[in-house]
Amino acid sequence: MATKRDYYEVLGVGKGASEDELKKAYRKLAKQYHPDLNPDNKEAEAKFKEANEAYEVLSDKDKKAKYDQFGHAGVDPNGFGGGGFGGFDGGGFGDLGDIFNMFFDGSNFGSSKRRNGPVKGADLKYELEIDFHDAAFGLNKEIHITRNESCDECKGSGAKPGTSVETCKRCGGTGEVKFTQNTMFGRVVNVRPCDDCHGEGKIVKTPCPTCVGRGTVRKNRKITLDIPAGVDTGSVMPLRGEGEPGQKGGPKGDLYIYIRVKPHKLFKREGNDIFFEMPVTFVQAALGAELKIPTLEESESFELPEGTQTGTTFKLKGKGIPSLRSKVRGDLYFTVKVEVPKKLNDKQKELLRSFAETVGEASHEHSKSFFDKVKDAFK
């Protein structure tokens, strides 16, 4: 008969280990070698039992004292130490839920959710690029997607027409098989998917030639989208029930449309407002002018005040993007950019030189603005 290893050696701790150190060491080994995590592994099962036995003794003060004094003989039920393992009550865990949660992420030990209930179909994602103007005012758009749909040949059963789907004999149609294990906690019932039907609860012996027993086929579908005014890059439109089909009577998944808006050649968008730079001539800025301001619709007339400085920003209220929620439109902002002429004829150059001389003569007159002098020079 094999000699038992020292219990402290089994847990990997020293004789002076505290209760917390013992518990931590045991949990680590229990999780590593638990039979549910190592199915059909006899070596892991033996190590699990060995760790249970060591912790059961060392976590009990009386048994630990006998073990420290007499060794294994002190806790052998057939020896002078007396006291077997039959009365193990959790070895100081108090509430066994913590160790169960460690193994099974919070689920009840030995239990399993029913695996053959209705399952919602998978969601689908579609990325759609639209023009700036369409994002501002909305549009109807047709898209084409490929998704799984119920097979018309077998009506989704997966079985060849004229044949039927059989209930799995091994699991009785539940999709699950149960088995019991003797552990330190007593007899525990575990549940796993049935190997014969792969958790489906049904077996197709004669598959449908069209879908090869899957019950679904890939199909191309055309979907018409009603894209609302005001969408922007990053907007997501959910279409309920346009995703993959559900399983076992479950609902269809959803289709999510992810919007990406193409940049505009002129306008830039910030929220529901739009911005752009408006070029004007030197003379228009100095003397004022009636401008045609481009908008998302028709151009708007705007009286540019005389003496407008480059970089000045003006607003056209309500000429921006409609809000998705309220439909109230944002504003349009344009910033004046005065363009300096590059190609001048001799007469124009002479006029500017004369103007420059005028400016020079009055360089200390701060009461008159630069563009006032420009206006005077061209009168």
Phi, psi and omega in degrees: 000135183294142179284135179289141176284155176300135185297323178294323177294321179301315182276348178075034181231165176271170182295337180269014183296140178281173178299319180294322179293321177296314181298316181298317180295319180294315181301319180299314180290320181298318179293321182292322188248007183302135183303327180293333179266352179223064183299139177061026178249099184294324181295317179295321179297320180293319179294325178297315179295322180296318179293321177301313182296317181296316182289325179300324180279308187288341179273352178257120186301316182294313181293323180297320180296318178294321181292319180295330182273319187242356182078206182300329181297331182290340181240009178285122182299339179264000182254193185284346182286333181065186175069097181273200183260357186295337183265018183299126186242017179120352172056043175090002179288335184073271178261115183290354182300329184293320179288327176297315181297327179297321180281321195236023175054040174093352180281159181290136182299129176081357180251165180210142176293147180295123189268349184253024175277176180300139180233127179294144179291161182290147175279154178242155180234136178225127178262126184237126177258130181230164179286159180301315182295320179294325177294325182288321188244359178080163178193164169263132186223133176264133175235161177239129178234160174244127181212166174282139175222160182301135181291126180290332184291313184253004180060029176087001182281333184088350182263146178300136178308135183097346176246174182230162175274132183261145174287135180297126182287328184292315183257356180068021178092359181279338184082003183228149172236145182247147175214153182252151177224144173267118181234181178297342180266000183110197179282125183239133178263124178249152181234133178224158176299143179293132180288330184288318184251005180057037176082002183277333182084351181225154180232130177260108181277327179239094185293152174294130182292338182282313183255000179057038174086356182283331182087352178227156176225156178279132180222149174269133182230143176261129181234133178264125181258139173253092185276120184286157176293139175102359179294159180217171176304129183100347176293143181235127178253115176273132174247105186291136175076011180256014179265206181288153179293151177284170179247144177055044177085005180285161181288161177290156174284184182247160176248126180250122180263117178262119186270136170230125185259131178292144177295148177269148181292332184246311189270149169238142185253138171225104186067237178256005177262152177235151186225149171199166177261133180252111178284136175227159180279166178303317183289318179300318179294323183283316187261351186085157182192160173270120184252152171258108184267121178291140175231185177290345179243240177274160179290153181244140175282140181215130179273108179282124181293148177292148181077019180294130180273147175299139183095354178288137182248136178239159183236137169250108187291137175075016180252019179263217184265137175294144175286141179297327186268310187260345184069002174289133186273148174285192184246163176251129178243131174234140182252127182288133175234109182283124180266127177274128181297140182260325183246110181243143174276177186298320181296317180295320179296319181296320177298319180292323177296318178298320178297318180299321178296320179298319179295319181296320181295330183247029186297339181262005179270093184279350182287342183253125182287165180300317184283339172295321178293323178298317181297316180297321183294331184262006178284000000 
